Amino acid sequence: MKCLMIIVKCCNNVHITVQEIQIWMFCLYLVKWMGDGLPP
């Protein structure tokens, strides 16, 4: 899953840009929606 790869990249990257943080937060929302069984 691309979002998980981005999350791992952010977690392993010392220098995290604002754009990566925004993508990470968006992916967290997608994971929450899928966990709740709601379509994004």
The 8 nearest C-alpha neighbors of each residue, nearest first, counted from 0:
[[1, 3, 2, 4, 5, 6, 26, 30],
 [0, 2, 4, 3, 5, 6, 26, 7],
 [3, 1, 5, 4, 0, 26, 6, 23],
 [4, 2, 6, 5, 1, 0, 7, 26],
 [3, 5, 1, 7, 2, 6, 8, 0],
 [6, 4, 8, 2, 3, 7, 9, 1],
 [7, 5, 3, 9, 8, 4, 23, 10],
 [8, 6, 10, 4, 9, 5, 11, 3],
 [7, 9, 5, 11, 6, 10, 12, 4],
 [10, 8, 12, 6, 7, 11, 5, 15],
 [9, 11, 7, 8, 12, 6, 13, 5],
 [10, 12, 8, 9, 7, 13, 6, 14],
 [13, 11, 9, 14, 10, 8, 15, 7],
 [12, 14, 15, 11, 10, 9, 8, 16],
 [13, 15, 12, 16, 9, 11, 10, 19],
 [16, 14, 13, 12, 9, 19, 17, 20],
 [15, 17, 19, 18, 20, 14, 21, 9],
 [18, 16, 20, 19, 21, 15, 22, 23],
 [17, 19, 21, 16, 20, 22, 15, 23],
 [18, 20, 22, 16, 21, 17, 23, 15],
 [19, 21, 23, 17, 18, 22, 24, 16],
 [20, 22, 18, 24, 19, 23, 25, 17],
 [23, 21, 19, 25, 20, 24, 26, 18],
 [24, 22, 20, 26, 21, 25, 6, 19],
 [23, 25, 27, 21, 26, 22, 20, 28],
 [26, 24, 22, 28, 27, 23, 21, 29],
 [27, 25, 29, 23, 28, 24, 2, 22],
 [26, 28, 24, 30, 25, 29, 31, 23],
 [27, 29, 31, 25, 26, 30, 32, 24],
 [30, 28, 26, 32, 27, 31, 33, 25],
 [29, 31, 27, 33, 28, 32, 34, 26],
 [32, 30, 34, 28, 29, 33, 35, 27],
 [31, 33, 29, 35, 37, 34, 30, 28],
 [32, 34, 36, 30, 35, 31, 37, 29],
 [35, 33, 31, 32, 36, 30, 37, 29],
 [36, 34, 32, 33, 37, 31, 30, 38],
 [37, 35, 33, 34, 32, 38, 31, 39],
 [36, 38, 32, 35, 33, 39, 34, 31],
 [37, 39, 32, 36, 33, 29, 35, 34],
 [38, 32, 29, 37, 33, 28, 30, 36]]
